[in-house]
Structures are given as C-alpha cells and as structure tokens.
Amino acid sequence: MQKRDFLFGVATASFQIEGGIDSRLPCIWDTFCNTPNKIRDNSDGAIACDHYNLWQQDVALIESLNVDAYRLSISWPRVITVEGTLNQQGVDFYIGLLDRLIEKGIKPFVTLYHWDLPQHLEDNGGWLNRDTAYKFRDYADLISTAFGDRVHSYATLNEPFCSAYLGYEAGIHAPGLKSRSFGKKAAHHLLLAHGLAMQVLQKNSPNALNGIVLNFTPCYPQSNSLQDLNASNIADAHFNQWYIKPLFDKRYPSIIENLPAEELPQIEPGDMEIIGQPLGFMGVNFYTRAVYKASAENQFEQVTVPDVPHTDIGWEIYPKALSELLVSLNDLYPLPPLYITENGAAMDDKLQDGSVADEDRTQYYHQHLNAVNDAIEAGVDIRGYFAWSLMDNFEWAEGYLKRFGIVYVDYLTQQRTLKNSAKAYRDFISLRA
C-alpha cells in the first residue's frame, strides 16, 4: 500500500461544515433542522464549522496532514438558482477552494450530491418526483462545465441508500417522510439521476475519474440456521444490493418480485440502461456491520450483539466485515477501481490541555486500514482511502453530539485542534511518501 500507488485523503460534506446559510438557497436539511424533535440537540447547520469563511485555514490544515486528496461535496443550493441557472457567487467559492487545493498538490474529489437537496425541489416532490433526476443532470452539466479541468474525480451521489431509505422511508433524515411506499421509488429516481449525470460528466469531464459513492453495512446472520441466513440475505438485498446491482447488472435484486404494488418503483423503458453507465471508479463507505435473525412479521429483524466494542454512536467495531465486504463485492460484480471514500469512528473526545488523546479512534483506523490491505492482498483493486472526517461537524440527526473528526472543533471559537489520531494518520502517510 505505497503512497505513489495509493491515495490517502480526508473527507467532509458541504452541509456538515460550511455554514454560510445566508449565501445559498434553503435546503431540506434547513427545513428538517427547523422541525421540532428531529435533531437530538435542536441544532442546525447555519454556522457549523464556518468553513464558508474559514476555508483558507482549512486548506492549510489539510495540507499539514500530508494527504494526497480531499473529498468535498458541492452544495447544490449554493451554486444553482431557483431558475436553474448558476449562482456565480457560489461557483466562485468552490473555484477558489479547488484552485487552492491544486496549488497545494491536493487532488480534489468532488461529490455533487451529499444530501442537501434544494428545498424548492422537495416542495415539488423531491426524489419522489422523476423530474428531480433531470434537474440533477442539469446541475451536474452546469457545474462540471464551470469547474473545467479542476476536478480530479467526480462522484454523482453520496450514499443513495441514506437519501432514499432514511429520508423517505424511515423518516430519520431529511425530508423526514416515513412510508414504505416511498423508499424504493426515491431510490430509483436517485439512481436515474446518477446515470443521467454520468452521461454529462463523461462529456464535460472525460479526463476526470467519474463514478458514485455507495455505503454498505454488511449483513450477517445471528446463527447458521437457514432461517437466519435467509433473513440476512433479504436484508442485504434491501439495504446493500438494491443500490449496486443496477449499476452493473442493470436490474434490481429479485426481491423486487415480492414487493407490494404500492412499494414498486416506476421504471420507464431505458431507465436501467441509463443507470448502468460505465464507471471510472466506485466509492465504498463503511463503518460497521449489522446482524439479523428471522422474523415472521418482517422477514428479518436486526439484533444487538452483546459484549462487543462499539463507537460512541453505538456502532459495533468489526473491521473484518470491511475486508469480507470488499472481497464479496469483487466476486459478485465487474467492479471498476475502488476507493474507500469514508471510514471512521465517533468517539467520546475530550479536549484537555490543548490535546485530544483519541487512541480508540487511532486503533479503529489501524484495524480498518489493515482490513483494506487484506482485501488488496486478496485481489481487490483498491486505489485510495479517505478518513471520515477531516473535522468534527454537524452529524445530521445527532446534531453536534457526536464527533467523527480527526481534528477537534470548538464550535464557540471555531478553533481547530489536531487530535492524536490526526497526528498518527499524518505520520503514517509520511512513512509511505
């Protein structure tokens, strides 16, 4: 895993760090934050890490970590007007950021959609409206043209599972709709948006590495019984395979045949061909696994594994699942080069005497980088790894209660402090220069 062959980076997302709310249109997360009892600490993203104003010092911070690449997302409501034209002020913000990264020798990995849908599009149905996929294509067309050759890599979407399932089926994330009849419909329009955007990216940015970022939570059975094995396979089809199988096989998993009519996505002729555009890369986001048992009511039921290590957000630490996931995906699909686009841990960090001794997070990274290396040695083509996240930030429905950063953020002063994990990551990368 030499640096010259393998990129090491850090990652963020626009709504989680930027703030600058007065310089963009409202998005679904603004509305969600303003809805009572949706965010655990009743916070919002109006200021967050104030990256919109502090971006120059943040680029210097990124440079100090010796990383090869920085994964950021573009705020759709910052760069596109209600009329669908470019907002030049927002475009100029990102052009300045991209130019500075390039000047510092840091490759920009740009995600076009990391969940902050403009609210006016949600008012017209959001991802339940097929037209939103075409609005996304138009946005991708305009912004990739405006950025020129500044972007090393474009990802169309970040984690369409979270947008579709958490946002439209479970109601945990914005826009907070809760209906089993919505999840697969939203997912189809998101994947259609991906395919349409890939077509314009390949036209406008043929020299960039263009693809998509999917999150995976590998599904394990509670026991070796046929019932539990079947339950975990069904859960895997719903939560993981539903988003990757159309990209390579141009069809949904066979569970589609058993869905009630009201849950079926509306698939038009030609949709699956559009979704299955060739990929220059695929991003894999991984944090934990899930364990299931058979359930007569819902076919599968997630269970808690006792006496195992967890992160501060309650997710089991099980690095072996990452290497097993990567090998299994490589066996199932004709994959393009892979990048681990997110991996990290929320820990109960304490700033004491100007430092954060987060050895638990350092250990998490150590274990998961070894898991990546195990997958590479098993023959999986993995080209890079991005730590999530560069800094503590707005952690969606958790607000500011959970800290994923390798850099500590004091939200009152906006002071940034390298945690011990950041220093360890920096030193690890430097050894491979």
C-alpha positions as CSV (number, residue, x, y, z in Angstrom):
1,M,0.0,0.0,0.0
2,Q,2.6,2.5,-1.2
3,K,1.7,6.2,-1.4
4,R,2.7,6.5,-5.0
5,D,0.1,3.9,-6.0
6,F,-2.5,4.6,-3.3
7,L,-4.1,7.9,-2.4
8,F,-4.7,8.8,1.2
9,G,-7.2,11.6,2.0
10,V,-9.7,13.1,4.3
11,A,-13.4,13.8,3.6
12,T,-16.2,16.3,4.5
13,A,-19.6,17.3,3.3
14,S,-21.0,20.7,2.5
15,F,-23.9,21.0,4.9
16,Q,-21.9,19.5,7.7
17,I,-19.1,22.0,7.7
18,E,-19.8,25.1,5.6
19,G,-22.4,27.2,7.3
20,G,-22.8,30.3,5.1
21,I,-26.6,29.8,5.1
22,D,-27.3,33.4,4.0
23,S,-25.3,32.8,0.8
24,R,-27.4,30.0,-0.6
25,L,-30.9,28.8,-1.1
26,P,-32.7,26.8,1.7
27,C,-32.2,23.0,1.5
28,I,-34.2,20.1,3.0
29,W,-31.8,19.9,6.0
30,D,-32.5,23.5,6.9
31,T,-36.2,22.6,7.0
32,F,-35.6,19.4,8.9
33,C,-33.5,21.2,11.5
34,N,-36.3,23.7,12.0
35,T,-38.8,20.9,12.6
36,P,-39.2,20.2,16.3
37,N,-37.7,16.9,17.7
38,K,-35.8,16.0,14.5
39,I,-32.3,16.9,15.6
40,R,-31.2,15.5,19.0
41,D,-29.6,18.7,20.3
42,N,-32.0,21.0,18.4
43,S,-29.1,22.4,16.4
44,D,-28.7,23.3,12.7
45,G,-26.2,23.9,10.0
46,A,-26.4,27.7,9.8
47,I,-22.8,28.1,11.0
48,A,-21.5,24.5,11.6
49,C,-17.7,24.8,11.2
50,D,-17.9,28.1,9.4
51,H,-15.9,26.6,6.6
52,Y,-17.5,29.0,4.1
53,N,-15.5,31.8,5.8
54,L,-12.6,29.7,7.2
55,W,-11.8,27.6,4.1
56,Q,-8.3,29.0,3.6
57,Q,-7.1,28.0,7.0
58,D,-8.9,24.6,6.5
59,V,-6.9,24.0,3.3
60,A,-3.7,24.8,5.2
61,L,-4.9,22.3,7.8
62,I,-5.5,19.6,5.2
63,E,-2.0,20.3,3.7
64,S,-0.5,19.8,7.2
65,L,-1.8,16.2,7.2
66,N,0.3,15.3,4.1
67,V,-2.7,13.8,2.4
68,D,-2.9,13.2,-1.3
69,A,-6.5,14.1,-1.8
70,Y,-9.5,15.9,-0.2
71,R,-13.1,14.7,-0.7
72,L,-15.6,17.5,-0.5
73,S,-19.2,18.0,-1.7
74,I,-20.8,20.8,-3.6
75,S,-23.8,22.4,-2.1
76,W,-26.4,22.2,-4.9
77,P,-28.4,25.2,-3.3
78,R,-25.2,27.3,-3.2
79,V,-24.4,27.0,-6.9
80,I,-27.8,26.8,-8.6
81,T,-30.6,29.4,-8.5
82,V,-34.4,28.6,-8.3
83,E,-34.5,29.3,-12.0
84,G,-31.9,26.6,-12.6
85,T,-29.0,28.9,-13.6
86,L,-25.6,29.2,-12.0
87,N,-25.2,31.3,-8.9
88,Q,-21.8,32.8,-9.7
89,Q,-21.0,33.7,-6.1
90,G,-21.4,30.1,-5.0
91,V,-19.4,28.8,-8.0
92,D,-16.6,31.3,-7.3
93,F,-16.4,30.0,-3.7
94,Y,-15.7,26.5,-4.9
95,I,-13.4,27.6,-7.7
96,G,-11.3,29.4,-5.2
97,L,-11.2,26.3,-3.0
98,L,-10.4,24.0,-5.9
99,D,-7.6,26.2,-7.1
100,R,-6.0,26.4,-3.7
101,L,-6.1,22.6,-3.3
102,I,-4.5,22.2,-6.7
103,E,-1.9,24.8,-5.8
104,K,-1.0,22.7,-2.7
105,G,-0.8,19.5,-4.7
106,I,-4.0,18.0,-3.2
107,K,-6.3,16.2,-5.6
108,P,-10.0,17.3,-5.3
109,F,-12.5,14.5,-5.1
110,V,-15.9,16.2,-5.6
111,T,-19.2,14.8,-4.7
112,L,-22.1,16.5,-6.4
113,Y,-24.9,15.4,-4.0
114,H,-24.3,14.8,-0.3
115,W,-28.0,15.0,0.8
116,D,-28.6,18.8,0.7
117,L,-31.5,18.9,-1.9
118,P,-32.7,22.4,-2.6
119,Q,-36.0,22.9,-0.7
120,H,-37.9,24.2,-3.7
121,L,-37.3,20.9,-5.4
122,E,-38.5,19.0,-2.4
123,D,-41.6,21.2,-2.5
124,N,-42.3,19.7,-5.9
125,G,-41.9,16.2,-4.7
126,G,-38.2,15.9,-4.2
127,W,-36.8,12.4,-5.0
128,L,-40.3,11.1,-5.4
129,N,-40.6,13.3,-8.5
130,R,-38.9,11.8,-11.5
131,D,-38.2,15.3,-12.8
132,T,-35.7,15.8,-9.9
133,A,-33.4,13.4,-11.7
134,Y,-33.3,15.6,-14.7
135,K,-32.8,18.7,-12.5
136,F,-29.8,17.0,-11.1
137,R,-28.5,16.2,-14.6
138,D,-28.8,19.9,-15.5
139,Y,-27.0,20.9,-12.3
140,A,-24.2,18.4,-13.0
141,D,-23.9,19.7,-16.5
142,L,-23.6,23.4,-15.4
143,I,-21.2,22.9,-12.5
144,S,-18.9,20.5,-14.3
145,T,-18.6,22.9,-17.2
146,A,-18.0,25.8,-14.8
147,F,-15.2,23.9,-12.9
148,G,-13.4,23.0,-16.1
149,D,-10.4,20.7,-15.5
150,R,-10.0,21.5,-11.8
151,V,-11.6,18.3,-10.5
152,H,-9.6,15.0,-10.2
153,S,-12.7,12.9,-9.5
154,Y,-16.5,13.4,-9.6
155,A,-18.9,11.3,-7.6
156,T,-22.5,11.8,-8.6
157,L,-24.2,10.8,-5.3
158,N,-23.1,10.0,-1.8
159,E,-25.0,7.1,-0.3
160,P,-28.3,7.0,-2.2
161,F,-29.5,4.4,0.4
162,C,-29.4,7.1,3.1
163,S,-31.2,9.6,0.9
164,A,-33.9,7.1,-0.1
165,Y,-34.4,4.9,3.0
166,L,-33.5,7.2,5.8
167,G,-35.1,10.3,4.2
168,Y,-38.3,8.9,2.6
169,E,-39.0,5.5,4.2
170,A,-37.7,5.6,7.8
171,G,-38.1,9.4,8.3
172,I,-34.8,9.6,10.3
173,H,-33.2,12.1,7.9
174,A,-34.4,15.0,5.8
175,P,-37.0,15.4,4.4
176,G,-38.4,13.2,7.1
177,L,-41.0,11.3,5.2
178,K,-42.0,7.9,6.6
179,S,-43.6,5.4,4.3
180,R,-42.6,2.0,2.9
181,S,-44.3,3.0,-0.3
182,F,-41.7,5.8,-0.8
183,G,-38.3,4.2,-0.3
184,K,-37.8,2.3,-3.4
185,K,-39.4,5.0,-5.6
186,A,-37.0,7.6,-4.3
187,A,-34.1,5.2,-4.7
188,H,-34.9,4.6,-8.4
189,H,-35.0,8.4,-9.1
190,L,-31.7,8.8,-7.3
191,L,-30.1,6.1,-9.4
192,L,-31.6,7.5,-12.5
193,A,-30.1,10.9,-11.6
194,H,-26.8,9.2,-11.2
195,G,-26.9,7.7,-14.7
196,L,-28.0,10.9,-16.3
197,A,-25.3,12.8,-14.5
198,M,-22.7,10.3,-15.6
199,Q,-23.5,10.9,-19.2
200,V,-22.8,14.6,-18.9
201,L,-19.7,14.1,-16.7
202,Q,-18.2,11.8,-19.3
203,K,-18.9,14.5,-21.9
204,N,-17.8,17.5,-19.9
205,S,-15.0,16.0,-17.8
206,P,-13.7,13.0,-19.8
207,N,-10.3,13.1,-18.0
208,A,-11.8,13.1,-14.5
209,L,-12.4,9.9,-12.6
210,N,-16.2,9.7,-12.6
211,G,-18.4,7.4,-10.5
212,I,-20.6,7.1,-7.5
213,V,-20.2,6.5,-3.7
214,L,-22.3,3.8,-2.0
215,N,-22.4,2.9,1.6
216,F,-22.5,-0.7,2.7
217,T,-23.5,-2.2,6.0
218,P,-22.7,-5.9,5.6
219,C,-25.5,-8.2,6.8
220,Y,-24.6,-11.2,9.0
221,P,-26.9,-13.9,10.3
222,Q,-27.3,-14.3,14.1
223,S,-26.9,-18.1,13.7
224,N,-26.1,-20.6,10.9
225,S,-29.8,-21.6,10.7
226,L,-31.3,-21.5,7.2
227,Q,-33.9,-19.1,8.5
228,D,-31.3,-16.6,9.8
229,L,-29.2,-16.9,6.7
230,N,-32.2,-16.2,4.6
231,A,-33.1,-13.2,6.8
232,S,-29.6,-11.7,6.4
233,N,-29.7,-12.2,2.6
234,I,-33.1,-10.4,2.3
235,A,-31.8,-7.5,4.4
236,D,-28.7,-7.4,2.3
237,A,-30.8,-7.2,-0.9
238,H,-32.9,-4.3,0.5
239,F,-30.1,-2.2,2.1
240,N,-27.0,-3.0,0.0
241,Q,-27.6,-4.9,-3.3
242,W,-30.5,-2.7,-4.2
243,Y,-28.1,0.2,-4.9
244,I,-25.2,-1.6,-6.5
245,K,-26.8,-4.4,-8.6
246,P,-28.5,-1.9,-11.1
247,L,-25.1,-0.3,-11.7
248,F,-23.5,-3.5,-13.0
249,D,-26.4,-5.9,-13.8
250,K,-28.9,-3.2,-14.9
251,R,-31.6,-4.8,-12.8
252,Y,-32.8,-4.7,-9.2
253,P,-32.4,-7.7,-6.8
254,S,-35.0,-10.5,-7.1
255,I,-36.8,-9.2,-4.0
256,I,-38.5,-6.7,-6.4
257,E,-40.7,-9.6,-7.5
258,N,-42.2,-9.9,-4.0
259,L,-42.7,-6.2,-3.3
260,P,-46.3,-5.0,-2.9
261,A,-47.5,-2.9,-5.8
262,E,-47.5,0.3,-3.8
263,E,-43.8,-0.1,-3.0
264,L,-42.6,-0.7,-6.6
265,P,-40.5,1.9,-8.3
266,Q,-41.9,3.3,-11.5
267,I,-39.3,2.1,-14.1
268,E,-39.6,3.6,-17.5
269,P,-38.2,1.9,-20.7
270,G,-34.5,2.6,-20.9
271,D,-34.1,3.6,-17.3
272,M,-31.8,0.6,-16.4
273,E,-29.6,1.3,-19.3
274,I,-29.1,4.9,-18.1
275,I,-28.4,3.8,-14.6
276,G,-25.9,1.2,-15.8
277,Q,-23.4,3.7,-17.2
278,P,-19.8,2.6,-17.2
279,L,-18.0,3.8,-14.0
280,G,-14.5,5.1,-13.7
281,F,-14.5,4.2,-10.0
282,M,-16.8,3.3,-7.2
283,G,-16.5,4.7,-3.7
284,V,-17.2,2.5,-0.7
285,N,-18.3,3.9,2.6
286,F,-18.0,1.6,5.5
287,Y,-18.5,2.0,9.3
288,T,-20.0,-1.2,10.8
289,R,-21.9,-4.4,10.2
290,A,-25.5,-5.5,11.1
291,V,-26.7,-8.8,12.4
292,Y,-30.1,-10.2,11.6
293,K,-32.4,-13.0,12.7
294,A,-35.5,-14.4,11.0
295,S,-38.8,-12.5,11.8
296,A,-42.2,-13.8,10.9
297,E,-43.5,-10.3,10.6
298,N,-40.9,-8.5,8.5
299,Q,-38.8,-11.5,7.2
300,F,-35.7,-10.1,9.0
301,E,-35.0,-8.3,12.3
302,Q,-31.8,-6.6,13.3
303,V,-30.3,-7.8,16.6
304,T,-27.7,-6.4,19.0
305,V,-24.6,-8.4,19.5
306,P,-23.7,-8.4,23.2
307,D,-20.2,-7.8,24.7
308,V,-18.6,-6.3,21.6
309,P,-16.7,-3.0,21.2
310,H,-18.7,0.0,20.0
311,T,-18.1,3.5,18.9
312,D,-19.7,6.5,20.6
313,I,-22.6,6.4,18.2
314,G,-23.3,2.8,19.1
315,W,-21.9,1.0,16.1
316,E,-20.1,-2.2,16.5
317,I,-16.4,-2.2,15.7
318,Y,-15.9,-5.1,13.4
319,P,-13.1,-4.4,10.8
320,K,-13.2,-8.0,9.4
321,A,-16.5,-7.0,7.8
322,L,-14.8,-4.4,5.6
323,S,-12.4,-6.9,4.0
324,E,-15.1,-9.5,3.7
325,L,-17.4,-6.9,2.1
326,L,-14.7,-5.8,-0.4
327,V,-13.9,-9.4,-1.4
328,S,-17.6,-10.3,-1.8
329,L,-18.4,-7.3,-4.0
330,N,-15.4,-8.1,-6.1
331,D,-16.7,-11.7,-6.5
332,L,-20.2,-10.5,-7.4
333,Y,-19.6,-7.7,-9.8
334,P,-17.2,-6.5,-12.6
335,L,-16.0,-3.6,-10.4
336,P,-14.0,-0.6,-11.5
337,P,-11.2,0.6,-9.3
338,L,-12.5,1.1,-5.7
339,Y,-11.8,3.9,-3.2
340,I,-12.7,3.7,0.4
341,T,-14.4,7.1,0.4
342,E,-15.5,7.1,4.1
343,N,-14.3,5.2,7.1
344,G,-14.1,6.4,10.6
345,A,-15.5,6.5,14.1
346,A,-17.4,8.7,16.5
347,M,-15.6,8.7,19.9
348,D,-16.2,10.5,23.1
349,D,-13.4,13.0,22.7
350,K,-12.2,15.4,25.4
351,L,-10.0,18.4,24.7
352,Q,-7.6,18.5,27.7
353,D,-4.6,20.9,27.9
354,G,-4.8,21.6,24.2
355,S,-4.8,18.0,23.0
356,V,-7.2,15.1,22.4
357,A,-5.9,11.6,23.2
358,D,-8.2,9.6,21.0
359,E,-6.3,6.4,20.9
360,D,-9.5,4.5,20.4
361,R,-10.0,6.2,17.1
362,T,-6.4,5.7,16.1
363,Q,-6.9,2.0,16.8
364,Y,-10.0,2.0,14.7
365,Y,-8.1,3.4,11.7
366,H,-5.3,1.0,12.2
367,Q,-7.6,-2.0,12.2
368,H,-9.6,-0.9,9.2
369,L,-6.5,0.1,7.1
370,N,-5.3,-3.5,7.8
371,A,-8.7,-4.8,6.6
372,V,-8.3,-2.8,3.4
373,N,-4.8,-4.2,2.9
374,D,-6.2,-7.7,3.4
375,A,-8.7,-7.1,0.6
376,I,-6.0,-5.8,-1.7
377,E,-3.9,-8.9,-1.0
378,A,-7.0,-11.0,-1.8
379,G,-7.0,-9.4,-5.3
380,V,-9.4,-6.4,-4.9
381,D,-8.4,-3.3,-6.9
382,I,-8.5,-0.5,-4.3
383,R,-6.8,2.8,-5.1
384,G,-7.3,5.0,-2.1
385,Y,-8.6,5.6,1.4
386,F,-10.4,8.7,2.9
387,A,-10.7,9.2,6.6
388,W,-14.1,10.4,7.8
389,S,-13.9,13.0,8.7
390,L,-11.4,15.8,8.5
391,M,-13.0,17.7,11.4
392,D,-15.9,17.4,13.9
393,N,-19.1,18.7,12.3
394,F,-22.9,18.6,12.2
395,E,-23.6,14.9,12.4
396,W,-27.1,15.0,10.8
397,A,-29.9,13.9,13.2
398,E,-27.3,13.7,16.0
399,G,-26.5,17.4,15.7
400,Y,-23.2,18.3,17.3
401,L,-23.3,15.5,19.9
402,K,-21.1,13.0,18.0
403,R,-17.5,13.8,17.0
404,F,-16.1,11.9,13.9
405,G,-13.3,14.3,13.2
406,I,-9.6,13.7,13.4
407,V,-9.5,17.4,14.1
408,Y,-11.3,18.7,17.1
409,V,-13.6,21.7,16.6
410,D,-14.6,24.1,19.4
411,Y,-17.9,25.3,18.0
412,L,-17.9,28.5,20.1
413,T,-14.5,29.7,18.9
414,Q,-14.1,27.7,15.7
415,Q,-10.6,26.7,17.0
416,R,-9.3,23.6,15.2
417,T,-7.0,21.2,17.2
418,L,-5.3,18.1,15.7
419,K,-6.3,15.1,17.7
420,N,-3.8,12.3,18.3
421,S,-5.5,10.3,15.5
422,A,-4.7,13.1,13.0
423,K,-1.1,13.1,14.0
424,A,-0.9,9.3,13.7
425,Y,-2.6,9.4,10.3
426,R,-0.2,12.2,9.1
427,D,2.8,10.2,10.3
428,F,1.5,7.0,8.8
429,I,1.1,8.7,5.4
430,S,4.5,10.4,5.7
431,L,6.2,7.0,6.1
432,R,4.8,5.9,2.7
433,A,6.0,9.0,0.8
